[in-house]
Amino acid sequence: MVRRRLAGMAWAAAFAAAALGTAGCSNGETPSEAASRAASAVRSAGAEVSAAATHAADAAASAAAEARKKLDGVKGGVDAKDAVTLGKPSTAGDGRTEVPVTVENTDGAAKSFAVQVDFKDGDGNTVDTVVVTVDAVAANGRKEATARSTHELSGSVTAQTARALRY
């Protein structure tokens, strides 16, 4: 989503450059000078787009690494991905994306769960990752929690259970 918005900014800059290059100038610049200035603006906008896309990708990778670290620290955890159900993502009042998380404990004793939720944009790219801990789920019981993105996410966002451990 960030890439799509940034690409739109680059196209707008390119359009402005083309318009400046063909419209002539009233400030004494020649059309060639105006086109050169506009091309420089387009290059600058392209660099900003590239930097923002890199920053977004780095942030998502950092969140995924932190989630992996948290889950790898769970002692005695067993795979419980099939015991997790996610609801429909929605946007909270603060702009963050939330998704209901329901865990089902099929064990005969109370257990806790650690669930990694990946938020994805409309292109399927992971834009945020969080880990939700659901403590003390009763034996053969269910419990709900909420996964919240770490920052505002825009556009169409889906949520996916990446990993889940019962311990």
Residue, then its C-alpha position, 0 to 999 in steps of 0.5 A: m500500500v505504501r509502495r502504491r501511494l509512493a508510486g502515485m507521488a512519483w507519477a504526479a511528479a513526472f506529470a508536473a515535469a512534463a507540464l513544465g517542460t511543455a508550458g514554457c516559463s514566465n520567470g525567464e527560464t528557457p523551456s530547456e532549463a525548466a525541463s531540467r529543473a523538473a527532471s531534477a524534481v522527478r529524480s528527487a521524488g523518486a529517491e524519496v519514494s525509494a527511501a520510504a518503500t525501503h523504510a516500510a520494508d525494513a519496519a515489517a522485517s524488524a517486526a517479523a524478527e521481533a515476533r520470531k524472537k518472542l515465539d522462539g523464547v517460549k519454552g515447551g510450546v507446541d504448534a497450535k496454529d489450527a487452534v486459532t481463528l482470526g476475525k475480520p480486521s477493522t480500524a480502531g479510533d486511533g487508526r491502528t488495525e485490530v483483529p479479533v483472535t480466538v484460541e481453543n484449548t483442546d488440552g485437559a489442563a489450562k494453557s496459554f497461547a502465543v499467536q503471531v499475526d501478520f497484517k498484509d496489504g492488498d498485494g499480500n505483502t506483510v506490512d506489520t507483525v504482532v504477537v498476542t499472548v492469551d493467558a490461562v485458557a481453561a481446559n477444553g475452553r476458548k478465549e478471545a483477545t485482540a491483535r493490534s497493529t503497531h502503527e496505522l495501516s492504510g488500504s485493504v488490510t488482511a490478517q493471517t496467523a503466521r505461527a501459534l504456540r500452546y504452552 
